[in-house]
Amino acid sequence: MPEAIWISFAFALGLLVKAVGLPPLVGYLAAGFVLSGIAAATGIAVEATDVLAHIAHLGVLLLLFTVGLKLKLRSIVSAEVIGGSLLHFGITCLVFTPGLYLLMELDWQTAFILAIALSFSSTVLAAKVLETKRELRAFHGRVAIGILIMQDLIALVVMSLAAGQTPSQWALIVFGLPLLRPLLFKLLDASGHDELLVLLGLLLALVIGGLGFEAIGLSSELGALVFGAMLASHPRSQELAKSLWSVKEVFLVGFFLQIGIGGLPDGEALVFAVVAAIVLPLKGLLFFFLLLLFRLRARSGFLSSLSLTNYSEFGLIVASVALPEWLVPLAITVSLSFVISAPVNRYAHSLYERWSGSLVKFESQTHHPDEQPISLGNTRVLVMGMGRTGTAAYDWLRESEAEIIGLDSDPAKTQKHQEAGRNVVFADAEDNTFWQGLHMPQVEAVILAMNDIEGKVIAARMLRRKGFTGYIVAHTMYADEAKKIREAGADEAYLTMSETGVALASHLQDQLHAIPSQTAGTT
């Protein structure tokens, strides 16, 4: 079975590029081209099979389904997300279309679709970079993900138009799908946390969404996205997305392999990729200035833009439908952009620190509401990070401490806490401008309860730099992280699991003392 050999190649090259800090999908594309090269040199036939094509299609459907699971209105209904994505898309198409038409002597339609493909940024790469740095919930991370979701929706519209499918009369039943949401929610609740959860995702994405929409003359890609979006508001939607992540990645290997096996890049394809890589910084600059136009600070605009400075696997999916003859040049272009973007994003914060003096000059005088400097007034106790640990600490302390406040970098979470009666405000502890504008004259103690180690280290260091001499306490899972937090300035950094064990033993001891001795008075 040739697919087994191809998957072996994909694993080997994926592992190789991962070792040098690049996304494995670059290796998958390279594996396809290596196989094509072997075929050209030896005369051995290497052709994409129906099995590989089917696997590739399943990967695309699962990718769109997981995108749908993240499609929450609050993540995209904001001026910077909608305006930034649409303006960037429009300006890119207006600039790239005539450029491609004149320089490459293409027809207008081909130049326009290529411009559309190059306008998208990689959802896979950006999400992985932000997740690795634990910045998905930071303000700049949410802006980037919102823009990516908008781009995915644009890509889906383009694919549907390019496919030229004519809906049947049964397509009208799509408008009644929201009525199925309560049933889908019950199915998701009943599926548990193991294999049934994965099977439910596959059923909705591939069968009901994919085949179902095809049966009524609509795009299977649209069906997968719609059914994902119907579950997006369920509390376990992200658990479902995580459970499908590995399955989706495995199937997408077939998509990237299929592109490489389609043929080796010629000289024109390589030139196209190199030129696209040269103009890649312009894409990031356009995002940066557009986000500043919507009153974001230079730091948020820079970090969001840097994560979006790449070309997208969605461009390949669009090309597979509209311009299959351009798949190989676009695949080389996307791979080269990943080679550039991945290592640069690794040093995003250091780069901003180096260039912040020049970048802040472009900021608007009025800033985005989510990024205004805050004053803590008479606050005596500050809790930074309002997840489960921070919330538990806040609720315990507010019974005896009236002047307490919580900070969190997730506006949605902040709003929920405010609705629950807690004094919680938005703030990103990793933002230098936040610390510059922070006033905390009465604070005596700080609890660092953020999820990531970097946030705790930065917060401890910045508190001491501001001259704070009060008590700083944090929690962490690992002893080496606790050492880093203490070295950054914290007085104590407790190990979460150890403290949990102590608390359990303390509760047990209280119960034992409260129970009268069974043997008292016996002989």
N, C-alpha and C positions, 0 to 999 in steps of 0.2 A: 504494500500500500504506500504510494509515494508521499501521502500526507504525513506519515510518521517520520520519514526522513526530513521533510521540510520543517516540521515542528522541532526536530533535533537541531537543525541549523539555526532556527529562530531562537531557541533557548541558549545556544552557545554564544551567538553574537549579542543577544539581549543581555546576557550575563557579563560579557566583555565590556559593552558600553556603560553598563550600570557601574562597573568597577571604576570607571573614570568620571563618574558623576553625571552621566547623561541619561535621559529617559530611555527605558528599554525599547520603546517603539522605534527609536532610531536603529537599533540592532535588528529589529524585525524587518524593516525596510531594506537594510543592508543585506540580510539573509536572502531576501528575494532576488536582489541584484547579483549576489554571489552565485545563486543557483542559475540565473540567466547566463552569467559569465561562464560557468562550468559547461552549460549546455552549448554555448557558442564555441567553446574551445574543443570540446570532445565529440560534439555531434549527438550527445544523448538528449533525447526529447524531454524537455521540462515545460509542461503547459499547465495552466490553471485548470483544475478539474471542477466538475459540478459540485462535488463535496466541499471543496475549498470555497467556491462561490457561495454556497449555501451557508457555510460557517461565517463567512465575511458579512453576509446580509444579516444574520442573527446578531452579530456583534454591533452592527449599526443600529438595529432595533433596540437592543439593550442599552446602548449609549443614549439614545433619545428617551427611552423610558426613565433612566436615572436622571436625565436632565429635567424631565417632567416632574419627578419627585422633589426637585429643588425649586420648582416654579411657584413660589409664594409671592402673592401680589405685593406684600410689604417690602420684598427684596428688590423689586424693580419699579415700583411706583414712587419715584423720586425724580426731581428735575435733573440731577447730575447723571443718573443712570439712563433715563429715557432720552434726554437731550444730548448727553455725551455720546451715547451709542449711535443715535440716528444722525447727528451732525458728522461724526467721524466716518460713518458709512457713506453718507452723501458726498463729503469732501474727497474721500479716498476714490470713490467711483468717478467723480468729476475730473480728478487729476490723472488717475491711472488709465482710464479708458482712452482718452486721446493720445496719451503717451504710448500705450501699447499699439494703438492703431497706426501711429506715425512711425515708431521705431522698429516695429516688427512686421509692418505691412500686413496686418490682420484685417478681417472685416469687422465692422462695428459691433455686431452681435457677439462674436468671439472675444473681442477686446473687452466688452462690457462684462461678460460672465467671468473672464479671468480677473478683472478688477474686483468683482464681487468676491471671488474666492480669496483674493489677497487681502481683502478688507477685514476678514475674520481673524480673531486671535484664538489660541489654543485653550479650550476648556480643560482638557486633560492636563497639560503642562502647568497652567496657572493654578488649577485646583491642587495639584500635587505639591507645587512649590509653596503655596500658602498653607497647606495642611502640614507640610514638613516643618515649617517655621511657626505653626500654630497661630496663624494670623487670619484664618477664615472668618472669625467673628470680629476681628478688629475693623475699624471703620473703613480703612483703605481696602481691606480684603472683601468686605461686603459690597463696596462700590465696584470692584473688579468683577466679582462673581455676577452681580446684577447686569453689568454691561455684557458679559459673556452669555448670559441667558437671553438677553435681547438679540444678540448676534445669532444665537442658535435658532431663535424664532424666525429671524430674517432668512437664515439659510433654509429653514424648512419651507417657507413660502416660495423661495426660488426653486427648490427641488420639486415642489408640487407643480409649479408652473412649467418647469422644464420637462417634467414627465409627460405632460399633456394628457393626463387621464381624464376621462369624461365620467362624472359620477352617475350612478343609476338613480332611479326614482326612490330606491330604498335609502339613499344617503340622507334623507330628511330625518331618519331616526336618530342621527347623531345629536340633534338638538334635544333629544330626550334623555341623553346619557347622564346628565346631572341627577336624574331621579334614581340612578343606580348607586349613587355615592353611599347612602346608608348601608346598603347590602355589601359593598366593597369594604367599608369600614369594619363591618361585622366579620367578614372573611379574614381581614388582616388581624383582627383581635384574636380570632379562633385559631390562627395558624401557628401560634407559639413563637419560639425563637430559633428553631432548628431547620431541618430540611424542608418542612412544609412551607416555611416563609419564603425560601428560595423558589420552590415550585410555584407558589402563588405569583411571584414576580414574573417567572417565565411564562406562566399561563396568560397573564394579563398583557405582557409585552409582545409575545410572539404569536399567541393563538387568537385571543379575543381582540387585542389591538391590531396586530399585524395582519393575520389572515382575515379577520372580521372586516377591517376597513377595505382590504383588497376586494373582498366579495361584493361590496357595494360600490365599487368603482373609485374608491379614495386611496390615497397613498398609505401604505403600511407604516411608513415612518411617522406620518401624522397620527395614525392610530396608537402607536407606541407612546408618543409624546402626550397625547390626550389622556390615556389611561394613567400615565404617571402623574400628570397634573391633577387628576381627580383625587389622588391619594396624598397630595402634597401637604394638605392641612392636617393630616392625621398625625398624632404624636409619635407614631412609630415609623413614619415615612423615611426618616434618615437611617433607621435600623435596617429597613428593607433595602435602601440604597447601598448600605455597607455590605449587606449579605450578598448582593448581586455584583459587587465591584469586581471580585476576582473572576467570576464567570464571564462578565462582560469583557474584561481585559483579555481572557483566553480566546474568546471568539473574535475579538478585534485583531488578534495576531493573524488570523486568516485574511482579514481585510488588507493589512499592510503587506503580508506575504504575496497576496494576489497582485498587488501593484508592482512589486519588484519582479515577480516572475513574468509579468507582461512584457518585459524587454529591458535591455540596458539603455541608459541615457546616452544620447548622442551629444555632439559638441554644442548644438544649439540649446539643448536642454540644460547643459552645464552653465552655459553663458547666461541663460535666463535665470537660473538659480543664484548665480553670483551677483548679478545686477540687482535682483530682488533683495539679497542679503545686504547689499551696499545701501539701499534706500530704507532698510528696516528701521534705523534710528529715527527717520522722519515720522514713521508711524507712532513711535513712542512720544516724540515731541508734540505731535498733534493731539494725542490723548492728554498730555500734561497741560497744554494751554487751554484746551476745552474744559478740563476739570477746574482749572483756576477761574475760568469764565463763570462757572457755577459756584464760585466763592469758597472752594476748598482751599485749605492751607497748602503750602508748597510741599510739605512732607507727605501728606495724604495723596496729593496729586502725583508726586514723584513715584511713590511706592506702588500705587495703583497702575500707573502708566508703565512702569518697568515690568510688572507681571503680565501686561498685555502686549508687550513688544515682542511678538513672534507671529508666525503664520499658523494656520489652524488645520487640524485633521478634518474639520468640517468642510474646509475648502476642497479637500480630496473627495469627500462624499458628494459635494455639489458637482464636482468635475466628473465623477463616476456616472452621474445621471445626465449632465448637460454636455460635457466635453471629455468623453473618455480618451480621446487621443492626446489630451494634455495631462493625463494622470501622472506619467513618469516625470516630466519637468516639475510639476507641482509637488510631487513627493520629494524630489531632491531639494526643492526650495524649503519645504516644511522642515525637513531633517536638518538642513543647514541653519535655519532659524533657531531650532532647538539647541544645536551645538553652541550657538552664540548666547541665547537667552538663559539657559539653565545655569551656567557658572556665574553670569552677571547677577542674576537674582539672588544667588547665594550671598553676595556681598552688598545687597541693596542698602542696608542700613549704614554700612560704612561709607558707601558712595554718597549717600545723602549728607552724612556728617561732613564729608570733605567739600561738598558743593553747596551746602545749605546757605552760606553767606550770599552766594550769587542767586540762588533759586528763590529765596524769600522776597527778593526785590520785585518779583512779578506777582506777588499776592495782592488780592483785592483788599481794600481798607475795611470792608465789612466781611466777616467770615461766616462760614456755614454754621447754622445753629447747633449742630452736633459737636462743634469744635471750639466753642467759646471758652476762654479761660474762666475758672470758677474760684469763688472764695468760700472757705469753709466756716467763716464766722466764729461762733463760740464752740464749735465742735471740739470735744475732748478725745473721742475715740474714732478712729478711721478704719474702716474695713475695705480693703482693696480686692475686688473679685467677689462677685455675689453669686457664685455657684452653690452647690450643696453645702460645702464646708463653710464658705463665707456667710451664707444665709443662716446656718445653724449658730455660728458665732454671734452674728448680729442679733438674732432672736433671743439668745441667752443673755446677752449683755444689756439689751434695751430695757429689761425689767428693772435694772438697777442704775442704768446710765442713760439719762435723758438726752444728753448732747452727743449723739452718735450718728454717723453718716456712712453710707456705703457707696463705693464707686464701681462701675463696671463698663467695659468697652462695647457692650452689646445694647444698642438702644431699645430693642424689643424686650430684652430681659429687664432693662431698667424700668420700662413702662409697666411691666407686670408687677415688679416690686412696689412701684408707686401706687398701683391700684390695690395692692395688698396692704397698704398703709405704712410701708417702710420708707425711710428717708434715703433714697438712692438716686444718684445722678450719673450721667454719662461722663466717662473720662477714659482715655487710653494711656495707661501707665508707661507705654513704650514711646510716647510722643514727647520729644524734648520741649516743644512749644507749650504743652500742657504744664510741664514743670515750671517753665518760665513765667506762666501766668497764674500759677497756683498761690493762694494766700491761705496760710494755716497757722494763725498766731496763737491759738489756744490748744492745739492738738498736743496730747500727752502720750498717746500710744497708738500704734498702727499694727493692724493684722494683715499680713500678705497672704491672701487666699486665692490668687490667680492659678489657673491650671498649669501654665508653662513655667519652667525654671527661668527662662530668660526674663520674663516679666518681673519675677520676684527679685532677681539679681539687679535688674535696672532700677526697680523701685527703691530697693534698699540703698543702692549707691546714690541715687538722686536725692533721697531724703536726707542723707548725711551731707551731701554737697550743699543743700539748701540751709544747712546749719541746724537741722533738727537733732535734738539731743535726747528725745524721749525714747520710750521702749518700742522696739520693733520685733515682732514675732511672726514666724512663718511655719508652714508645714510642707512636707515633701515626702515622696515615696522612697527615696534612696539616700544613703549616707553621704555619697560623694556630692550630691546636689545640696544637701544640708550644709556641707562644708563651704561650698561656693556662696551660699546665701549669707552665712555668717561672715565670711571674708568680705562680702560686699557692704556689710554694715549692720546686719541684723543681730539683735542680742541673743535670740534663740531660734532654732529651726528644728522643729520636732518631726520625727518620722511617723507618718500617718498610721501605718499598720501597727506600730508599736504602741502608739497612744490609744488606738482602738482596742487593743488587747488589754491595756491598763484600765480603760473605761469599763470594759465588760467585767473584768475582775472586780472592780470597785462596786459595780451594780450588784454582782453576785454576793460580795461581802456584806453589803447593806441588807440584802434579803436574808442572808444567814443570821445576821444579828437580830433581825426582826422576828425570826421564827423561834418560839420557845423550845428549849432543848427537849428532845424526845426522851432523853434518859434521866432528866432531872427527877430527883426523889426516888430513883430506883436503886436497888442494890444488886 
